[in-house]
Amino acid sequence: MLKNIFLLKVCISFAELINKIFINFSRKKIYIVWCLMNYEHNSLINKVLIIFIEIAFSSFIGFITSFKIGNEKAFLLGTVLFLIIETINLRFHAQKVSAYFEEIVSLIEILKPNDAVSELSLKYCLKNIASIKKDSIRVDKQYVFEFWRDCMIRAEKSWSIISYTSPIETWKLKGWNTFSLAAQKERIANGCHIERIFCVDDLSEKESLNEEFQSQIEIGVEAYWVLKDHLFSNSIIKEKFNSLQSIDIALIDNSWILYPHLDNKRSFLGAYASRNQELVKIASFLIREARRLSYKI
């Protein structure tokens, strides 16, 4: 019994030595695994390749070890087992480092402009309620209203919106309309120009929103309405909306775009904000064209 324990300890010590000798090889393996994890992340083939690399690496070290320890099966078995565990641990470490590195780089990139909306990404990252990638922020459905509020109160010069989300989830929602009007009124009082284009499916929906139209005008919002079919009759406009996968968009200070993703019932699935210049240009174009095709209230 004592002999077996001694052999196991010697086995582990020897395995650690082998691991140090082949450390450069390990690093190359980690790099390969990291690349595979970040290329088509959900690919079954990549997962199989990662497992194959780990097994091949462990088998290779075990093979080299067998020349050093002769026919001692306990040594070989312990070494191979240790190295299999070690390489699996290395894989998990590589995955964690990759995720942390991507998040840190994204946060640094998004904070570079040092504007009010960019700083919002830091708040959401610290609260762990948003995913941040390079130049965009995404929140899930339960945080959409909080996200909208935080973006809204950070608009300094302009807030231009095409509103298409279901009125049941916005204007008809108890308490939300009152809060929304108060937030917009405060921004207008501080010199922010707000324009809102209500996009509706039909005239009956337009009639049902007359009260909301008047509420917007009374606080100083420049309000318009337009039929969705009228907007989408222009193929270029339709293509641009489809590229965003959203009809409901907001342009913040001409530098950020905020847009929720909606289901078929026009209910929230989540929301994005991005300072990607191509997306900002698309939003600017869509708002300009929607204004041109709409009716002022």
N, C-alpha and C positions, 0 to 999 in steps of 0.2 A: 504493500500500500504506500509506504513512505517512498519506496523507489519510484513508483508511478507518479507521485506528486512531484518528486525531484525532477523526473524526466519532463513533466509538463512545464515546470518553471524554466528549465533549460531550453525547452522547445520555444516558449514564448520569448525568452531573451534572444535566442538565435533568430527568431522571426523578426524581431525589432531590428536586429543588425542587418538582416537581408533587406528589410524595408528601407533603411537608411542608404544602403548601397545602391538601391534602385530608385532613389527618391526622384531623380530627374525623369525616369520613365513614368513614375506615378504622376508627376506634374503634367506630362504630355497626355496621359490618360484622362486626367481631370479636365484638361482643355478640350479634348475630343468629346467627352461626355457633356461638358458645358455647351459646346456648339450644337450637339444633337438635341439637347433639351430646349434650346432657344430657336431651333429651326423646325417649324411645323410642330409646335409643342405637343399636340394631341395625337400625333402620328403613331400608330401601333408599330410600324416598322422601326421607328426611332427607339421606342422602348425596348424592342427585341434586340436591337443593335447595342444599346447601353448594357443590357444584361450579358450579352455575348462578350463585350469588351471586358467586363468585370470578371467573368468566369475565365476568359483567356488569360488575363493578367495574373489571376491567382494560380491558375494551372502552370503558367510559365515559371512563376517564382517557386512553386512546389517542385517542379521538374529540376530547376537549378539546385534547389535544396537537397534533393535526393542524392546528388553526386557528393555532397559534403557529409551526409549522415549515414551512408551505407544502407543497410537493410533494416534499420530501426524504424519500424512502422509507426511507433508512437510519436517519434520525432516528426516524421513526414506528415502524419495525420494532424498533429497539433499545429504544425507550421501552416499547412494549407488552410485549416479552419481559421486560424488567427488572421491570415491574410485575406480570406474571404470576408470576414467581419470588418477588417480594416478598410478594404476597398469599398464595401457597402457604406461604411461611415463616411469615407471620402466623397462618395457620390452625394450623400445628403448634405454634406458641408458645401460642396460645389453648388448645389441647387440653392441653398440658403444665401450663399455669397452672391450668386447671380441675381437673386431677387432683390437683395439689399442694395447691390450696386446699381441695378436698373432704377430703383426707387430714388436713390440719392442723386443720380445723374439727372433724372426727370425733375426732381425738386429744384436742383441748382439751375437747370435750364429755364424752368417756368418762373423762377424768381428773378431772373436777370433784368427784365424791364423795370422792376421795382415800382410797379403801379399798384393801385389798391386791390384790383382783382387778382393779380399775381400773388399778393400777400395772403389772399384768402386760401390759396392752395396749402400754405403752411399750416393754417388753422385746421383744415379738414384732414390733413395728413396726421397731425398730432392727435386728433380725435379718432383717427382710424375709421373714418366713415366715408372715405372716397378713395378711388384708385386714380393714381396720377401717372401719366405717361408723356414724357417729353414736353409737349406744349398744350396738354389738355387735362381736364379734371372730369371725373365721372362719379355720380352718386346714384344710389338705388332709389326706388320709388318712395320709400319712407322718409327720405331726406330732401325730396324735390322742393317742397315749399320753403324749407329753411334755406336751401341753396338759392332759390329765386330771390328770397328776401335779402340774403347776404350780397348777392350780385347787384340787386336793385339799389341798395343804399350806398353802394360804392360807385355808382354812375355819377360822374362829375359834370360832364358837358352835354352828353346826349344819351337817350335811351329810346331806340326805335324798335317797334315790335310788330310782328304779324301774329295775331292771336287766333289759334285754331283749336286748342284743347277744349274738350267738352265743357259747356257752361256748368254742368252739374258738378264738375270737379274744380271749378274756378269761381265764376261770378255768382252762381247759385249756392255755393258752399257757405254755410252759416259762419259768419265771422271773417271769412277770408276776404270777401269783397271790401268790407270796411277797413281791414288792415291794409289791403293793397292800395286803396284810395289815399289813406293817410300817409303811406310811405312815398307814393308818387307826389302828393301835395308838398311834402317836406323837401323832396328833391327839386321840384319846380321853384319853390321859394328860395332855394340856394343857387338858382341860375341854371339848372339842368333842363334842357329842352326835351320834352317827351312827346312822341307821336305813336299812336296805336292804330293798326289796321285790323279790323275785325274781319276774319275770313269765315264765311258761313256757307252751309251746304245748300240752303234754299231761302226763299223770302219769308217763310213762316218762322224760321230761326232768327232771321233779322228782326222781325217784328217782336219776338219774345225778348230781345235784348235792348229794346228802346230805352228802358229805365237805366240800364248800365251805360248806354251811350251818353245819356244826359249827365249821369254822374261823372263820367270822364271829362266831359266838356266843362262842367262847373268848376273843376279843380285846375283847369288850364291845360289839359291834354289835347293835343291836336288829333282828332279822331276821324277815321274813315271806315267804310265797310266795302266789301267786295265778295262776289260769289266765287266759290272755289272753282266751279266749272269755267267761269270767265277767265280766271287766272291760268288754268290748265289748258285752255284752248290754244295758248302759245306753247309750241313744242319745246322751245329753248327754256322757258320758265319751268315747265314740267320736268324737264331733264335735270335742271339745277336743284329743284326741290327733291327729286328722287336721289340725287347724289348725297344730299344731307340726311335722307331718310326721315325727314320731318318737315311739316308745313308750318309748325309753330316755332318761330325764331325771334331772337332779340339781339340787337347790335348795341354793345356797350362802349360808348366813347370812341366808336369807329376803330376799336382795337381788339375787342373780344366778341365772340359770338356765343350766345347761350341758346341751347335748343334741346327740348325734351324729346324723348322717343315715345311715341303713342301706339296703342294697339288699335284694332279695327273700330273700337267704340270711342276712340279719341281720349282714352284714359292713359294716365302716366304709367310708363314702364321704368323710367329713369330719366336722368338729364345729364347733358354734357356742357362744358364751357371750354372754349379753345381760343388761343390767340394765333393759330395757324393762319398765315396771311392769305392763303388760297381760299380757306373757308370764310374768312372775313370779307374777301372780295365777292364771293358768291352771295353772302348775306346782304351786302351792300347793294348788289345788283337786284336781288329779289325784292328788297324793300323799296327800292327806287321804282321798279316796274309795277309792283303791287300798288304803290301810291298813284302811279300814272293811270292805272286801270280801275281804280276804286272811286267811290263817291264820298265827298267830304260831308261829315255830319254837322 
